[in-house]
Amino acid sequence: MKNSLAGKNAIVTGAGRGIGAKIVLALAAEGVNVVINDIAPQENASEVLTAAESLPGKMHFVQGDVSQQADVERVVQETVNEFGSLDIAVSNAAYSDRELFYVADMDGFEKTVQVTMWGAFYLLRASSKQMIKQGQGGSIVMISSPMSYIPMPGAMAYNMSKAALDQMVRTAATELISHRIRVNLIYPGWIDTPGERKFFSEEKLDRMGNDLPWGRLGKPEEIARGVLFMSDPASDYITGSSLLIDGGITLPVEEMHRLDTPPHPA
């Protein structure tokens, strides 16, 4: 089959490590030229840059803070300057503190919203404007979370920021349909990333992973495959949609196990 992604140009935010880094490598393996954006300096992304050297897609690192609109607009412009156009934008950057909302440090609460919600919007807006200018359509994928609809205690700022992405994607998909710009959403489950070490020890992650319905944490590569699917021009008929990649974590598995007999169909 013809590789329909080869030669496309993309941005991935929050791409220095974790899910973002694996999205970069998956795209580059398909021949996509990728701008790696991260708030940390380039040396912090050395692992993904080194891994991408043998892949057909070209790499270009642009440091920038997605919570700053001017930075995001600069990242988009540098992508066009480097590769000539922008075809794919992946909003992956996020931030989260874990505190009960009524005692939460407001600096951390506001930073979570600014990065996770506003950062996603800034990329959506800037990349849409560039794609409209080009007149060739495009694909925008936002990495959300089941916490957009599961009220995880201690994570109100993150929960509400991810919930905002749901309406952001559907509204943008509606407004951009005449420009043939597709906007879609991915819900990762509990994924084994460096960011989880902010909240849990390795021992606790192993133990809790074993207790999940699929018996393990998800892998960043599994989310990257979802991004490939959503970004591929062959998925042209998919917009305003969402893809759940969570190993069954949102299924009522525990409740089903407590039943004496399988449920009858309705």
C-alpha positions in Angstrom: 0.0 0.0 0.0 1.1 3.5 -0.7 2.3 5.4 2.4 0.0 8.4 2.4 1.8 10.1 5.3 5.2 10.3 3.7 6.3 13.9 3.0 3.8 15.5 5.3 4.9 18.1 7.8 3.9 18.0 11.5 4.1 19.7 14.9 4.0 17.7 18.1 3.9 19.7 21.4 5.3 18.3 24.7 7.4 16.0 22.6 10.6 15.8 24.5 9.6 12.6 26.3 6.8 10.2 27.0 3.8 10.1 24.7 4.9 13.1 22.7 8.3 11.5 21.9 6.7 8.3 20.7 4.3 10.2 18.5 7.3 12.0 16.9 9.1 8.7 16.2 5.9 7.0 14.9 5.3 9.9 12.5 9.0 10.1 11.4 9.0 6.3 10.7 6.2 7.0 8.2 8.3 9.7 6.5 6.7 12.7 8.2 8.9 15.7 8.9 8.3 16.7 12.5 8.9 19.8 14.6 9.5 18.6 18.1 8.2 21.3 20.5 8.9 21.3 24.2 9.3 23.8 27.0 12.6 22.2 28.0 15.7 23.0 26.0 16.9 20.8 23.1 19.4 18.8 25.2 16.4 17.4 27.2 15.0 15.9 24.0 18.3 14.3 22.9 17.0 10.8 23.3 14.1 11.3 20.8 16.3 13.3 18.4 19.0 10.5 18.4 16.4 7.8 17.9 14.9 9.7 14.9 18.2 10.1 13.1 17.8 6.7 11.3 14.2 7.4 10.3 13.0 8.8 6.9 11.3 11.9 8.4 13.3 15.0 9.1 13.4 16.4 12.6 13.6 20.0 13.8 13.5 21.1 17.5 11.7 24.3 18.6 11.7 25.3 22.2 8.5 27.1 23.3 6.0 27.3 26.1 2.5 26.4 24.9 0.9 28.5 27.6 2.1 31.5 25.7 0.2 32.3 22.6 3.2 34.1 21.0 5.4 31.0 21.5 2.9 28.7 19.8 2.5 31.0 16.9 6.3 31.1 16.6 6.4 27.3 16.6 3.9 27.1 13.8 5.8 29.7 11.8 9.2 28.0 12.3 7.6 24.8 11.0 6.6 26.5 7.8 10.0 28.1 7.5 11.7 24.8 8.0 9.5 22.4 6.0 7.4 24.7 3.8 4.0 23.9 5.1 2.0 22.4 8.0 -0.2 19.3 7.5 -0.5 17.7 10.9 -0.7 19.3 14.4 -0.7 17.1 17.6 -1.5 18.9 20.8 0.1 16.7 23.5 1.6 19.1 26.0 0.0 19.1 29.5 0.7 19.9 33.1 -1.0 18.7 36.3 -0.7 19.1 40.0 -2.7 16.9 42.4 -4.4 18.8 45.2 -8.0 19.1 46.4 -9.4 22.2 44.7 -10.4 24.0 47.9 -6.8 24.0 49.3 -5.0 23.9 46.0 -2.1 26.3 45.3 -3.6 28.7 42.8 -0.4 29.1 40.9 -0.3 25.4 40.1 -4.0 25.3 39.4 -3.8 28.1 36.9 -0.7 26.7 35.3 -2.5 23.4 34.7 -5.3 25.2 33.0 -3.0 27.5 31.0 -0.9 24.7 29.7 -3.5 21.9 29.3 -6.4 23.9 28.0 -5.1 27.2 26.6 -2.0 25.6 25.2 -4.2 23.2 23.2 -6.4 26.1 22.0 -3.4 28.2 20.9 -2.1 25.3 18.8 -5.5 24.6 17.4 -6.0 28.3 16.4 -2.5 28.9 15.0 -2.3 25.6 13.1 -5.9 26.1 11.7 -5.0 29.5 10.4 -1.9 28.2 8.7 -3.8 25.2 7.1 -6.6 27.5 5.9 -4.0 29.8 4.3 -2.5 26.8 2.5 -5.8 25.6 1.2 -4.9 21.9 1.3 -6.8 20.7 4.4 -5.0 19.1 7.2 -5.3 17.1 10.4 -5.3 18.2 14.1 -5.2 15.7 16.9 -5.6 16.5 20.5 -4.5 14.2 23.3 -7.2 14.3 26.0 -7.9 12.0 28.9 -10.8 9.9 30.3 -10.5 12.4 33.2 -12.4 14.7 31.0 -15.5 12.8 32.0 -14.3 10.9 35.1 -14.1 13.3 38.1 -10.7 12.2 39.5 -10.4 13.7 43.0 -7.5 16.0 43.5 -7.2 16.9 39.8 -10.0 19.4 39.2 -7.8 21.8 37.1 -6.7 18.9 34.9 -10.2 17.3 34.7 -11.8 20.6 33.6 -9.1 21.4 31.2 -9.4 18.1 29.4 -13.2 18.3 29.4 -12.8 21.6 27.6 -10.9 19.8 24.8 -14.0 17.8 24.0 -16.0 20.8 23.0 -13.0 22.5 21.5 -12.5 19.5 19.1 -16.2 19.2 18.1 -16.7 22.9 17.6 -13.5 23.3 15.6 -14.3 20.3 13.5 -17.7 21.9 12.7 -16.1 25.3 11.9 -13.3 23.8 9.8 -15.2 21.3 7.8 -15.5 23.5 4.7 -11.7 23.9 4.8 -11.3 20.1 4.9 -9.3 20.3 8.1 -10.1 17.3 10.3 -10.0 17.7 14.1 -10.1 14.6 16.3 -9.4 13.5 19.9 -7.6 10.7 21.6 -8.3 9.5 25.1 -5.3 7.6 26.5 -5.9 5.5 29.6 -3.2 5.2 32.3 0.0 5.3 30.3 3.5 4.5 31.6 5.3 7.8 31.1 7.9 9.8 33.0 5.2 12.1 34.2 3.6 9.4 36.3 6.8 9.4 38.5 5.7 12.8 39.7 2.9 11.1 41.6 3.9 7.5 42.2 6.9 5.3 42.9 8.0 2.5 40.6 6.7 -0.1 43.0 3.3 1.5 43.3 3.0 1.9 39.5 3.8 -1.8 39.1 1.3 -2.8 41.7 -1.5 -0.6 40.4 -0.8 -1.5 36.8 -1.3 -5.2 37.6 -4.7 -4.3 39.1 -5.9 -2.6 35.9 -8.4 -4.5 33.7 -5.8 -5.3 31.1 -3.2 -6.1 33.8 -0.7 -3.4 32.9 -0.2 0.3 32.2 -0.5 1.4 28.6 2.5 2.1 26.5 3.2 5.5 24.8 3.7 3.7 21.5 0.1 2.6 21.7 -1.1 6.1 21.8 1.2 7.0 18.9 -0.4 4.4 16.7 -3.7 6.1 17.4 -2.3 9.4 16.3 -1.0 7.8 13.1 -4.5 6.5 12.4 -6.2 9.8 13.0 -3.6 11.8 11.1 -3.5 9.5 8.0 -5.1 11.1 4.9 -6.7 7.6 4.4 -8.8 8.5 7.5 -10.3 11.3 5.6 -13.9 10.6 6.7 -13.1 10.9 10.4 -13.5 14.4 12.0 -15.0 15.6 15.3 -14.4 12.1 16.6 -12.7 10.5 19.5 -10.6 7.3 20.0 -10.4 5.6 23.4 -7.1 3.7 24.0 -7.4 2.7 27.6 -7.2 -1.1 28.0 -10.7 -1.2 29.4 -10.0 1.1 32.3 -13.3 3.0 31.8 -15.4 -0.2 31.5 -17.5 -1.4 34.5 -15.2 -4.4 35.0 -15.3 -4.6 38.8 -19.1 -4.3 38.8 -19.3 -7.1 36.2 -17.1 -9.4 38.2 -19.4 -9.0 41.2 -22.4 -10.3 39.3 -23.2 -14.0 39.8 -24.4 -14.5 36.2 -23.6 -12.7 32.9 -26.0 -9.8 32.2 -28.9 -10.5 29.8 -29.0 -8.5 26.7 -31.6 -5.7 26.6 
